[in-house]
Amino acid sequence: MTKFGMMLLTILLLLAGCGESDQTSEPSEQIRTPKLPEKEAVEINPKITVAAVGDILIHDRVYEDAWDGDRYDFLSMMTEVGEYLEEPDITMANQETIMGGEEIGLSGYPSFNSPYEIGDDLQETGVDMVTMANNHTLDRGEQAIRNAIDYYEEIGMEYTGSFKSEADRERIRVLETEQGISIAFLSYTYGTNGISTPHGKDYLVNLIDREQIAQDVEKAEQEADITIVSLHFGQEEERSPNQEQQELAQYAADLGVEVVIGHHPHVLQPMEWIEGRDGKPTLVAYSLGNFLSGQYQFYNRIGGILQFDLVKEKNEVTVQAPRFLPTFVTFDIEEDIMKNVQVVPLEEVPEGQIDDPGQALEEIEAHLSQNMPELEFIRNNGTD
Protein backbone atom coordinates (compact mmCIF):
# COMPACT_ATOMS: atom_id res chain seq x y z
CA MET A 1 0.00 0.00 0.00
CA THR A 2 1.33 3.40 -0.91
CA LYS A 3 1.97 6.12 1.61
CA PHE A 4 -1.03 8.04 0.22
CA GLY A 5 -3.26 4.99 0.65
CA MET A 6 -2.18 4.54 4.25
CA MET A 7 -3.09 8.16 4.99
CA LEU A 8 -6.52 7.82 3.34
CA LEU A 9 -7.28 4.65 5.34
CA THR A 10 -6.34 6.37 8.58
CA ILE A 11 -8.68 9.32 7.85
CA LEU A 12 -11.58 6.98 7.02
CA LEU A 13 -11.12 5.06 10.27
CA LEU A 14 -11.11 8.31 12.27
CA LEU A 15 -14.29 9.50 10.59
CA ALA A 16 -15.99 6.19 11.27
CA GLY A 17 -15.04 6.45 14.94
CA CYS A 18 -16.50 9.95 15.16
CA GLY A 19 -19.75 8.85 13.58
CA GLU A 20 -20.10 5.93 16.04
CA SER A 21 -19.43 8.29 18.94
CA ASP A 22 -22.20 10.70 17.79
CA GLN A 23 -24.73 7.90 17.60
CA THR A 24 -24.17 6.90 21.24
CA SER A 25 -24.14 10.43 22.70
CA GLU A 26 -27.17 12.08 24.36
CA PRO A 27 -29.20 14.47 22.19
CA SER A 28 -28.14 18.10 22.53
CA GLU A 29 -30.11 20.03 25.18
CA GLN A 30 -30.39 22.92 22.76
CA ILE A 31 -32.82 21.06 20.56
CA ARG A 32 -35.07 19.80 23.34
CA THR A 33 -38.61 21.26 23.64
CA PRO A 34 -39.53 20.90 27.30
CA LYS A 35 -43.23 20.83 28.19
CA LEU A 36 -44.05 23.72 30.50
CA PRO A 37 -46.75 23.36 33.17
CA GLU A 38 -50.03 25.02 32.20
CA LYS A 39 -50.75 28.26 34.02
CA GLU A 40 -53.92 28.42 36.06
CA ALA A 41 -56.43 31.01 34.84
CA VAL A 42 -56.36 34.09 37.08
CA GLU A 43 -59.87 35.37 37.83
CA ILE A 44 -60.14 39.15 38.04
CA ASN A 45 -62.86 40.19 40.46
CA PRO A 46 -65.17 42.91 39.13
CA LYS A 47 -64.93 46.16 41.09
CA ILE A 48 -66.64 49.55 40.95
CA THR A 49 -66.25 52.75 42.94
CA VAL A 50 -69.20 54.61 44.45
CA ALA A 51 -69.11 58.21 45.67
CA ALA A 52 -71.56 60.12 47.87
CA VAL A 53 -71.80 63.77 48.89
CA GLY A 54 -73.89 65.55 51.47
CA ASP A 55 -76.47 68.29 51.22
CA ILE A 56 -76.96 70.37 48.10
CA LEU A 57 -78.46 73.31 50.00
CA ILE A 58 -79.11 76.14 47.56
CA HIS A 59 -79.73 79.31 49.53
CA ASP A 60 -80.83 82.39 47.60
CA ARG A 61 -77.34 83.88 48.07
CA VAL A 62 -75.89 80.82 46.32
CA TYR A 63 -78.12 80.90 43.24
CA GLU A 64 -77.75 84.68 43.04
CA ASP A 65 -73.97 84.23 42.91
CA ALA A 66 -74.44 81.47 40.32
CA TRP A 67 -76.28 83.80 37.92
CA ASP A 68 -73.93 84.72 35.06
CA GLY A 69 -76.35 86.89 33.09
CA ASP A 70 -77.56 83.98 30.99
CA ARG A 71 -78.07 80.99 33.30
CA TYR A 72 -77.48 79.80 36.85
CA ASP A 73 -73.97 78.37 36.67
CA PHE A 74 -73.36 75.95 39.54
CA LEU A 75 -70.87 73.89 37.57
CA SER A 76 -68.10 76.45 38.02
CA MET A 77 -68.68 76.29 41.79
CA MET A 78 -67.72 72.57 41.76
CA THR A 79 -64.84 72.61 39.28
CA GLU A 80 -62.14 72.17 41.92
CA VAL A 81 -63.61 68.85 43.09
CA GLY A 82 -65.16 67.70 39.83
CA GLU A 83 -62.70 64.89 39.19
CA TYR A 84 -63.62 63.20 42.50
CA LEU A 85 -67.27 63.13 41.44
CA GLU A 86 -66.71 62.16 37.82
CA GLU A 87 -64.13 59.38 38.21
CA PRO A 88 -66.25 56.99 40.36
CA ASP A 89 -68.57 54.64 38.48
CA ILE A 90 -71.62 55.91 40.39
CA THR A 91 -72.01 59.16 42.34
CA MET A 92 -74.98 60.12 44.51
CA ALA A 93 -75.98 63.44 46.10
CA ASN A 94 -78.65 64.65 48.51
CA GLN A 95 -80.76 67.32 46.79
CA GLU A 96 -81.81 69.11 49.96
CA THR A 97 -83.65 71.96 48.22
CA ILE A 98 -86.45 71.01 45.85
CA MET A 99 -85.76 71.86 42.20
CA GLY A 100 -89.08 73.35 41.14
CA GLY A 101 -87.63 75.82 38.64
CA GLU A 102 -88.08 79.54 38.00
CA GLU A 103 -91.65 79.12 36.76
CA ILE A 104 -92.97 78.93 40.35
CA GLY A 105 -90.49 81.46 41.72
CA LEU A 106 -87.08 80.75 43.18
CA SER A 107 -86.69 81.02 46.95
CA GLY A 108 -84.27 80.41 49.79
CA TYR A 109 -84.59 79.67 53.49
CA PRO A 110 -86.94 78.70 55.05
CA SER A 111 -89.03 77.57 52.07
CA PHE A 112 -86.59 76.56 49.33
CA ASN A 113 -87.00 76.29 45.58
CA SER A 114 -84.01 75.91 43.28
CA PRO A 115 -83.46 76.45 39.53
CA TYR A 116 -83.30 73.54 37.11
CA GLU A 117 -79.66 74.28 36.35
CA ILE A 118 -78.59 72.63 39.60
CA GLY A 119 -79.82 69.33 38.16
CA ASP A 120 -78.00 69.91 34.88
CA ASP A 121 -74.76 70.84 36.60
CA LEU A 122 -74.83 68.00 39.12
CA GLN A 123 -75.25 65.61 36.22
CA GLU A 124 -72.48 67.33 34.25
CA THR A 125 -70.08 66.96 37.16
CA GLY A 126 -70.76 63.23 37.45
CA VAL A 127 -73.79 62.73 39.73
CA ASP A 128 -75.95 59.75 38.71
CA MET A 129 -78.50 59.60 41.55
CA VAL A 130 -80.17 62.22 43.73
CA THR A 131 -82.01 61.53 46.97
CA MET A 132 -85.03 63.75 47.56
CA ALA A 133 -86.50 62.70 50.91
CA ASN A 134 -85.70 65.47 53.40
CA ASN A 135 -87.38 68.02 55.63
CA HIS A 136 -87.63 70.52 52.75
CA THR A 137 -89.25 68.21 50.17
CA LEU A 138 -92.70 69.75 50.64
CA ASP A 139 -91.48 73.36 51.01
CA ARG A 140 -93.17 74.52 47.81
CA GLY A 141 -95.89 71.92 47.56
CA GLU A 142 -96.75 69.21 45.09
CA GLN A 143 -96.11 71.32 42.00
CA ALA A 144 -92.44 71.83 42.87
CA ILE A 145 -92.00 68.07 43.35
CA ARG A 146 -93.65 67.29 40.01
CA ASN A 147 -91.56 69.94 38.25
CA ALA A 148 -88.38 68.49 39.72
CA ILE A 149 -89.25 64.90 38.80
CA ASP A 150 -90.29 65.90 35.28
CA TYR A 151 -86.96 67.63 34.80
CA TYR A 152 -84.93 64.75 36.23
CA GLU A 153 -86.71 62.42 33.83
CA GLU A 154 -86.09 64.82 30.94
CA ILE A 155 -82.33 64.84 31.52
CA GLY A 156 -82.12 61.15 32.47
CA MET A 157 -81.16 61.62 36.13
CA GLU A 158 -82.34 58.95 38.54
CA TYR A 159 -84.04 60.06 41.75
CA THR A 160 -85.47 58.39 44.84
CA GLY A 161 -87.23 59.35 48.08
CA SER A 162 -89.93 61.46 46.39
CA PHE A 163 -92.23 60.23 43.65
CA LYS A 164 -94.98 61.29 41.23
CA SER A 165 -97.32 58.37 41.93
CA GLU A 166 -97.70 55.22 43.97
CA ALA A 167 -96.58 53.15 40.98
CA ASP A 168 -93.48 55.34 40.71
CA ARG A 169 -92.77 54.81 44.40
CA GLU A 170 -93.08 51.04 44.04
CA ARG A 171 -90.28 50.97 41.46
CA ILE A 172 -87.03 50.31 43.31
CA ARG A 173 -84.27 52.43 41.81
CA VAL A 174 -81.48 50.09 40.70
CA LEU A 175 -78.40 51.22 38.79
CA GLU A 176 -76.64 48.54 36.75
CA THR A 177 -72.95 48.72 35.84
CA GLU A 178 -70.83 47.24 33.05
CA GLN A 179 -68.96 45.22 35.67
CA GLY A 180 -72.11 43.28 36.51
CA ILE A 181 -72.62 44.93 39.91
CA SER A 182 -76.03 46.45 40.66
CA ILE A 183 -77.03 48.90 43.41
CA ALA A 184 -80.47 49.70 44.83
CA PHE A 185 -81.06 53.16 46.31
CA LEU A 186 -83.65 54.03 48.98
CA SER A 187 -84.27 57.36 50.73
CA TYR A 188 -86.32 58.42 53.78
CA THR A 189 -86.73 61.47 56.02
CA TYR A 190 -87.70 61.98 59.67
CA GLY A 191 -90.26 64.65 58.69
CA THR A 192 -91.10 67.65 56.51
CA ASN A 193 -91.00 70.65 58.86
CA GLY A 194 -94.60 70.11 59.92
CA ILE A 195 -96.00 70.27 56.38
CA SER A 196 -98.46 67.46 55.74
CA THR A 197 -98.59 65.55 52.48
CA PRO A 198 -101.79 66.07 50.46
CA HIS A 199 -104.48 63.49 51.29
CA GLY A 200 -103.84 60.19 49.54
CA LYS A 201 -100.45 61.28 48.21
CA ASP A 202 -98.00 59.89 50.72
CA TYR A 203 -95.82 58.85 47.77
CA LEU A 204 -94.70 62.47 47.41
CA VAL A 205 -92.10 61.89 50.13
CA ASN A 206 -90.81 58.79 51.94
CA LEU A 207 -90.99 59.16 55.71
CA ILE A 208 -88.92 57.00 58.06
CA ASP A 209 -91.30 54.13 58.77
CA ARG A 210 -89.62 50.92 59.86
CA GLU A 211 -92.25 48.64 58.38
CA GLN A 212 -92.06 50.42 55.02
CA ILE A 213 -88.26 50.39 55.07
CA ALA A 214 -88.27 46.64 55.76
CA GLN A 215 -90.59 46.01 52.81
CA ASP A 216 -88.53 48.18 50.48
CA VAL A 217 -85.23 46.62 51.55
CA GLU A 218 -86.62 43.13 50.99
CA LYS A 219 -87.53 44.08 47.41
CA ALA A 220 -84.23 45.86 46.87
CA GLU A 221 -82.21 42.87 48.04
CA GLN A 222 -84.00 40.72 45.46
CA GLU A 223 -83.32 43.16 42.63
CA ALA A 224 -79.74 44.29 43.32
CA ASP A 225 -76.40 43.11 44.71
CA ILE A 226 -76.10 46.01 47.18
CA THR A 227 -78.61 48.28 48.91
CA ILE A 228 -77.74 51.85 49.91
CA VAL A 229 -80.19 53.59 52.24
CA SER A 230 -80.15 57.36 52.71
CA LEU A 231 -81.62 58.55 56.01
CA HIS A 232 -82.41 62.20 56.68
CA PHE A 233 -82.14 62.18 60.46
CA GLY A 234 -80.32 63.45 63.52
CA GLN A 235 -80.01 66.85 65.17
CA GLU A 236 -78.88 69.92 63.26
CA GLU A 237 -75.42 71.21 64.20
CA GLU A 238 -74.64 68.12 66.34
CA ARG A 239 -71.26 66.66 65.35
CA SER A 240 -71.97 63.21 66.81
CA PRO A 241 -74.86 60.84 66.05
CA ASN A 242 -77.58 60.53 68.65
CA GLN A 243 -79.17 57.33 69.92
CA GLU A 244 -81.99 57.46 67.39
CA GLN A 245 -79.54 57.63 64.50
CA GLN A 246 -77.56 54.70 65.86
CA GLU A 247 -80.68 52.62 66.40
CA LEU A 248 -81.99 53.30 62.89
CA ALA A 249 -78.62 52.50 61.35
CA GLN A 250 -78.55 49.23 63.30
CA TYR A 251 -82.10 48.47 62.17
CA ALA A 252 -81.05 48.94 58.53
CA ALA A 253 -77.96 46.77 59.06
CA ASP A 254 -80.10 44.01 60.58
CA LEU A 255 -82.27 44.11 57.45
CA GLY A 256 -79.19 43.42 55.35
CA VAL A 257 -78.47 46.94 54.10
CA GLU A 258 -74.81 47.27 53.13
CA VAL A 259 -74.41 51.07 53.27
CA VAL A 260 -76.24 53.79 55.25
CA ILE A 261 -75.71 57.41 54.21
CA GLY A 262 -76.97 60.09 56.61
CA HIS A 263 -77.94 63.74 56.08
CA HIS A 264 -79.58 66.66 57.92
CA PRO A 265 -77.17 67.76 60.71
CA HIS A 266 -75.33 70.01 58.15
CA VAL A 267 -72.03 69.03 59.81
CA LEU A 268 -69.81 65.98 59.47
CA GLN A 269 -70.34 63.12 61.89
CA PRO A 270 -67.97 60.15 62.47
CA MET A 271 -68.20 57.04 60.30
CA GLU A 272 -68.15 53.45 61.43
CA TRP A 273 -68.73 49.82 60.55
CA ILE A 274 -71.58 48.11 62.37
CA GLU A 275 -72.48 44.44 62.34
CA GLY A 276 -75.89 43.33 61.12
CA ARG A 277 -77.91 40.46 62.54
CA ASP A 278 -76.41 38.04 60.01
CA GLY A 279 -72.85 39.07 60.92
CA LYS A 280 -72.30 41.11 57.77
CA PRO A 281 -70.65 44.53 58.12
CA THR A 282 -72.55 47.70 57.20
CA LEU A 283 -70.76 50.96 56.37
CA VAL A 284 -72.42 53.93 58.10
CA ALA A 285 -71.78 57.62 57.42
CA TYR A 286 -74.14 59.28 59.91
CA SER A 287 -73.86 62.70 58.28
CA LEU A 288 -71.90 63.89 55.26
CA GLY A 289 -72.55 67.53 56.14
CA ASN A 290 -73.09 70.23 53.51
CA PHE A 291 -71.48 69.84 50.11
CA LEU A 292 -72.69 73.08 48.51
CA SER A 293 -74.53 75.62 50.64
CA GLY A 294 -74.73 79.25 51.69
CA GLN A 295 -74.31 78.65 55.42
CA TYR A 296 -71.67 80.81 57.09
CA GLN A 297 -70.62 78.84 60.16
CA PHE A 298 -67.23 77.09 60.07
CA TYR A 299 -68.37 73.46 60.48
CA ASN A 300 -71.35 74.04 58.15
CA ARG A 301 -68.88 74.89 55.41
CA ILE A 302 -67.03 71.58 55.79
CA GLY A 303 -68.37 68.58 53.90
CA GLY A 304 -66.77 66.01 51.72
CA ILE A 305 -66.85 63.21 49.21
CA LEU A 306 -67.11 59.65 50.49
CA GLN A 307 -65.81 56.95 48.17
CA PHE A 308 -65.83 53.18 48.60
CA ASP A 309 -65.40 50.12 46.41
CA LEU A 310 -67.86 47.35 45.66
CA VAL A 311 -66.04 44.12 44.86
CA LYS A 312 -67.71 41.03 43.44
CA GLU A 313 -66.15 37.72 44.49
CA LYS A 314 -67.89 34.43 43.67
CA ASN A 315 -71.25 36.14 43.15
CA GLU A 316 -71.02 38.00 46.47
CA VAL A 317 -70.52 41.77 46.52
CA THR A 318 -68.79 43.39 49.48
CA VAL A 319 -68.10 46.98 50.49
CA GLN A 320 -64.39 47.72 50.77
CA ALA A 321 -61.84 50.52 51.18
CA PRO A 322 -63.89 53.53 52.38
CA ARG A 323 -62.03 56.81 51.91
CA PHE A 324 -62.91 60.46 52.24
CA LEU A 325 -62.02 63.82 50.76
CA PRO A 326 -62.85 66.68 53.17
CA THR A 327 -64.13 69.76 51.31
CA PHE A 328 -64.77 73.38 52.21
CA VAL A 329 -67.10 76.03 50.78
CA THR A 330 -65.13 79.22 50.18
CA PHE A 331 -66.64 82.61 49.42
CA ASP A 332 -65.99 86.33 49.64
CA ILE A 333 -68.25 88.93 51.21
CA GLU A 334 -68.63 92.11 49.18
CA GLU A 335 -70.99 94.75 50.59
CA ASP A 336 -72.76 92.05 52.62
CA ILE A 337 -73.27 89.92 49.50
CA MET A 338 -71.82 86.41 49.14
CA LYS A 339 -69.58 86.19 46.08
CA ASN A 340 -67.28 83.65 44.39
CA VAL A 341 -68.75 80.54 46.03
CA GLN A 342 -66.50 77.53 45.47
CA VAL A 343 -66.26 73.95 46.79
CA VAL A 344 -62.58 73.08 47.21
CA PRO A 345 -60.59 70.32 48.93
CA LEU A 346 -60.02 71.31 52.55
CA GLU A 347 -56.28 70.87 52.11
CA GLU A 348 -56.32 73.54 49.36
CA VAL A 349 -58.33 76.30 51.04
CA PRO A 350 -56.96 79.67 49.92
CA GLU A 351 -55.27 81.94 52.42
CA GLY A 352 -57.65 84.06 54.43
CA GLN A 353 -60.58 81.62 54.43
CA ILE A 354 -59.37 79.59 57.46
CA ASP A 355 -56.88 80.65 60.13
CA ASP A 356 -54.96 77.36 60.05
CA PRO A 357 -56.04 75.00 57.20
CA GLY A 358 -53.55 72.31 58.22
CA GLN A 359 -54.86 72.15 61.77
CA ALA A 360 -58.46 72.16 60.51
CA LEU A 361 -57.75 69.23 58.19
CA GLU A 362 -56.06 67.27 60.96
CA GLU A 363 -58.97 67.89 63.34
CA ILE A 364 -61.60 66.84 60.77
CA GLU A 365 -59.74 63.66 59.88
CA ALA A 366 -59.42 62.71 63.55
CA HIS A 367 -63.11 63.46 64.08
CA LEU A 368 -64.32 61.35 61.17
CA SER A 369 -62.08 58.36 61.86
CA GLN A 370 -62.49 58.11 65.65
CA ASN A 371 -64.61 54.96 65.24
CA MET A 372 -62.88 53.80 62.07
CA PRO A 373 -59.10 54.14 62.44
CA GLU A 374 -58.55 52.49 59.05
CA LEU A 375 -60.49 55.22 57.21
CA GLU A 376 -58.27 56.65 54.51
CA PHE A 377 -58.23 60.24 53.31
CA ILE A 378 -57.89 61.35 49.73
CA ARG A 379 -55.10 63.69 48.76
CA ASN A 380 -54.41 65.35 45.44
CA ASN A 381 -51.27 63.25 45.20
CA GLY A 382 -52.99 60.01 46.23
CA THR A 383 -54.66 58.44 49.26
CA ASP A 384 -53.09 58.53 52.72
C-alpha positions in Angstrom: 0.0 0.0 0.0 1.3 3.4 -0.9 2.0 6.1 1.6 -1.0 8.0 0.2 -3.3 5.0 0.6 -2.2 4.5 4.3 -3.1 8.2 5.0 -6.5 7.8 3.3 -7.3 4.6 5.3 -6.3 6.4 8.6 -8.7 9.3 7.8 -11.6 7.0 7.0 -11.1 5.1 10.3 -11.1 8.3 12.3 -14.3 9.5 10.6 -16.0 6.2 11.3 -15.0 6.5 14.9 -16.5 10.0 15.2 -19.7 8.8 13.6 -20.1 5.9 16.0 -19.4 8.3 18.9 -22.2 10.7 17.8 -24.7 7.9 17.6 -24.2 6.9 21.2 -24.1 10.4 22.7 -27.2 12.1 24.4 -29.2 14.5 22.2 -28.1 18.1 22.5 -30.1 20.0 25.2 -30.4 22.9 22.8 -32.8 21.1 20.6 -35.1 19.8 23.3 -38.6 21.3 23.6 -39.5 20.9 27.3 -43.2 20.8 28.2 -44.1 23.7 30.5 -46.7 23.4 33.2 -50.0 25.0 32.2 -50.8 28.3 34.0 -53.9 28.4 36.1 -56.4 31.0 34.8 -56.4 34.1 37.1 -59.9 35.4 37.8 -60.1 39.1 38.0 -62.9 40.2 40.5 -65.2 42.9 39.1 -64.9 46.2 41.1 -66.6 49.6 40.9 -66.2 52.8 42.9 -69.2 54.6 44.4 -69.1 58.2 45.7 -71.6 60.1 47.9 -71.8 63.8 48.9 -73.9 65.6 51.5 -76.5 68.3 51.2 -77.0 70.4 48.1 -78.5 73.3 50.0 -79.1 76.1 47.6 -79.7 79.3 49.5 -80.8 82.4 47.6 -77.3 83.9 48.1 -75.9 80.8 46.3 -78.1 80.9 43.2 -77.7 84.7 43.0 -74.0 84.2 42.9 -74.4 81.5 40.3 -76.3 83.8 37.9 -73.9 84.7 35.1 -76.3 86.9 33.1 -77.6 84.0 31.0 -78.1 81.0 33.3 -77.5 79.8 36.9 -74.0 78.4 36.7 -73.4 75.9 39.5 -70.9 73.9 37.6 -68.1 76.5 38.0 -68.7 76.3 41.8 -67.7 72.6 41.8 -64.8 72.6 39.3 -62.1 72.2 41.9 -63.6 68.9 43.1 -65.2 67.7 39.8 -62.7 64.9 39.2 -63.6 63.2 42.5 -67.3 63.1 41.4 -66.7 62.2 37.8 -64.1 59.4 38.2 -66.2 57.0 40.4 -68.6 54.6 38.5 -71.6 55.9 40.4 -72.0 59.2 42.3 -75.0 60.1 44.5 -76.0 63.4 46.1 -78.7 64.7 48.5 -80.8 67.3 46.8 -81.8 69.1 50.0 -83.7 72.0 48.2 -86.5 71.0 45.9 -85.8 71.9 42.2 -89.1 73.4 41.1 -87.6 75.8 38.6 -88.1 79.5 38.0 -91.6 79.1 36.8 -93.0 78.9 40.3 -90.5 81.5 41.7 -87.1 80.7 43.2 -86.7 81.0 46.9 -84.3 80.4 49.8 -84.6 79.7 53.5 -86.9 78.7 55.0 -89.0 77.6 52.1 -86.6 76.6 49.3 -87.0 76.3 45.6 -84.0 75.9 43.3 -83.5 76.5 39.5 -83.3 73.5 37.1 -79.7 74.3 36.3 -78.6 72.6 39.6 -79.8 69.3 38.2 -78.0 69.9 34.9 -74.8 70.8 36.6 -74.8 68.0 39.1 -75.2 65.6 36.2 -72.5 67.3 34.2 -70.1 67.0 37.2 -70.8 63.2 37.5 -73.8 62.7 39.7 -76.0 59.7 38.7 -78.5 59.6 41.6 -80.2 62.2 43.7 -82.0 61.5 47.0 -85.0 63.8 47.6 -86.5 62.7 50.9 -85.7 65.5 53.4 -87.4 68.0 55.6 -87.6 70.5 52.7 -89.2 68.2 50.2 -92.7 69.8 50.6 -91.5 73.4 51.0 -93.2 74.5 47.8 -95.9 71.9 47.6 -96.8 69.2 45.1 -96.1 71.3 42.0 -92.4 71.8 42.9 -92.0 68.1 43.3 -93.7 67.3 40.0 -91.6 69.9 38.3 -88.4 68.5 39.7 -89.3 64.9 38.8 -90.3 65.9 35.3 -87.0 67.6 34.8 -84.9 64.7 36.2 -86.7 62.4 33.8 -86.1 64.8 30.9 -82.3 64.8 31.5 -82.1 61.2 32.5 -81.2 61.6 36.1 -82.3 58.9 38.5 -84.0 60.1 41.8 -85.5 58.4 44.8 -87.2 59.3 48.1 -89.9 61.5 46.4 -92.2 60.2 43.7 -95.0 61.3 41.2 -97.3 58.4 41.9 -97.7 55.2 44.0 -96.6 53.1 41.0 -93.5 55.3 40.7 -92.8 54.8 44.4 -93.1 51.0 44.0 -90.3 51.0 41.5 -87.0 50.3 43.3 -84.3 52.4 41.8 -81.5 50.1 40.7 -78.4 51.2 38.8 -76.6 48.5 36.7 -73.0 48.7 35.8 -70.8 47.2 33.0 -69.0 45.2 35.7 -72.1 43.3 36.5 -72.6 44.9 39.9 -76.0 46.4 40.7 -77.0 48.9 43.4 -80.5 49.7 44.8 -81.1 53.2 46.3 -83.6 54.0 49.0 -84.3 57.4 50.7 -86.3 58.4 53.8 -86.7 61.5 56.0 -87.7 62.0 59.7 -90.3 64.6 58.7 -91.1 67.6 56.5 -91.0 70.7 58.9 -94.6 70.1 59.9 -96.0 70.3 56.4 -98.5 67.5 55.7 -98.6 65.6 52.5 -101.8 66.1 50.5 -104.5 63.5 51.3 -103.8 60.2 49.5 -100.4 61.3 48.2 -98.0 59.9 50.7 -95.8 58.8 47.8 -94.7 62.5 47.4 -92.1 61.9 50.1 -90.8 58.8 51.9 -91.0 59.2 55.7 -88.9 57.0 58.1 -91.3 54.1 58.8 -89.6 50.9 59.9 -92.2 48.6 58.4 -92.1 50.4 55.0 -88.3 50.4 55.1 -88.3 46.6 55.8 -90.6 46.0 52.8 -88.5 48.2 50.5 -85.2 46.6 51.5 -86.6 43.1 51.0 -87.5 44.1 47.4 -84.2 45.9 46.9 -82.2 42.9 48.0 -84.0 40.7 45.5 -83.3 43.2 42.6 -79.7 44.3 43.3 -76.4 43.1 44.7 -76.1 46.0 47.2 -78.6 48.3 48.9 -77.7 51.9 49.9 -80.2 53.6 52.2 -80.2 57.4 52.7 -81.6 58.5 56.0 -82.4 62.2 56.7 -82.1 62.2 60.5 -80.3 63.5 63.5 -80.0 66.8 65.2 -78.9 69.9 63.3 -75.4 71.2 64.2 -74.6 68.1 66.3 -71.3 66.7 65.4 -72.0 63.2 66.8 -74.9 60.8 66.0 -77.6 60.5 68.6 -79.2 57.3 69.9 -82.0 57.5 67.4 -79.5 57.6 64.5 -77.6 54.7 65.9 -80.7 52.6 66.4 -82.0 53.3 62.9 -78.6 52.5 61.3 -78.6 49.2 63.3 -82.1 48.5 62.2 -81.0 48.9 58.5 -78.0 46.8 59.1 -80.1 44.0 60.6 -82.3 44.1 57.5 -79.2 43.4 55.3 -78.5 46.9 54.1 -74.8 47.3 53.1 -74.4 51.1 53.3 -76.2 53.8 55.3 -75.7 57.4 54.2 -77.0 60.1 56.6 -77.9 63.7 56.1 -79.6 66.7 57.9 -77.2 67.8 60.7 -75.3 70.0 58.2 -72.0 69.0 59.8 -69.8 66.0 59.5 -70.3 63.1 61.9 -68.0 60.2 62.5 -68.2 57.0 60.3 -68.1 53.5 61.4 -68.7 49.8 60.6 -71.6 48.1 62.4 -72.5 44.4 62.3 -75.9 43.3 61.1 -77.9 40.5 62.5 -76.4 38.0 60.0 -72.9 39.1 60.9 -72.3 41.1 57.8 -70.6 44.5 58.1 -72.5 47.7 57.2 -70.8 51.0 56.4 -72.4 53.9 58.1 -71.8 57.6 57.4 -74.1 59.3 59.9 -73.9 62.7 58.3 -71.9 63.9 55.3 -72.6 67.5 56.1 -73.1 70.2 53.5 -71.5 69.8 50.1 -72.7 73.1 48.5 -74.5 75.6 50.6 -74.7 79.3 51.7 -74.3 78.6 55.4 -71.7 80.8 57.1 -70.6 78.8 60.2 -67.2 77.1 60.1 -68.4 73.5 60.5 -71.4 74.0 58.2 -68.9 74.9 55.4 -67.0 71.6 55.8 -68.4 68.6 53.9 -66.8 66.0 51.7 -66.8 63.2 49.2 -67.1 59.7 50.5 -65.8 56.9 48.2 -65.8 53.2 48.6 -65.4 50.1 46.4 -67.9 47.3 45.7 -66.0 44.1 44.9 -67.7 41.0 43.4 -66.1 37.7 44.5 -67.9 34.4 43.7 -71.3 36.1 43.2 -71.0 38.0 46.5 -70.5 41.8 46.5 -68.8 43.4 49.5 -68.1 47.0 50.5 -64.4 47.7 50.8 -61.8 50.5 51.2 -63.9 53.5 52.4 -62.0 56.8 51.9 -62.9 60.5 52.2 -62.0 63.8 50.8 -62.8 66.7 53.2 -64.1 69.8 51.3 -64.8 73.4 52.2 -67.1 76.0 50.8 -65.1 79.2 50.2 -66.6 82.6 49.4 -66.0 86.3 49.6 -68.3 88.9 51.2 -68.6 92.1 49.2 -71.0 94.7 50.6 -72.8 92.1 52.6 -73.3 89.9 49.5 -71.8 86.4 49.1 -69.6 86.2 46.1 -67.3 83.6 44.4 -68.8 80.5 46.0 -66.5 77.5 45.5 -66.3 73.9 46.8 -62.6 73.1 47.2 -60.6 70.3 48.9 -60.0 71.3 52.6 -56.3 70.9 52.1 -56.3 73.5 49.4 -58.3 76.3 51.0 -57.0 79.7 49.9 -55.3 81.9 52.4 -57.7 84.1 54.4 -60.6 81.6 54.4 -59.4 79.6 57.5 -56.9 80.7 60.1 -55.0 77.4 60.1 -56.0 75.0 57.2 -53.6 72.3 58.2 -54.9 72.2 61.8 -58.5 72.2 60.5 -57.8 69.2 58.2 -56.1 67.3 61.0 -59.0 67.9 63.3 -61.6 66.8 60.8 -59.7 63.7 59.9 -59.4 62.7 63.5 -63.1 63.5 64.1 -64.3 61.4 61.2 -62.1 58.4 61.9 -62.5 58.1 65.6 -64.6 55.0 65.2 -62.9 53.8 62.1 -59.1 54.1 62.4 -58.6 52.5 59.1 -60.5 55.2 57.2 -58.3 56.6 54.5 -58.2 60.2 53.3 -57.9 61.3 49.7 -55.1 63.7 48.8 -54.4 65.3 45.4 -51.3 63.2 45.2 -53.0 60.0 46.2 -54.7 58.4 49.3 -53.1 58.5 52.7 
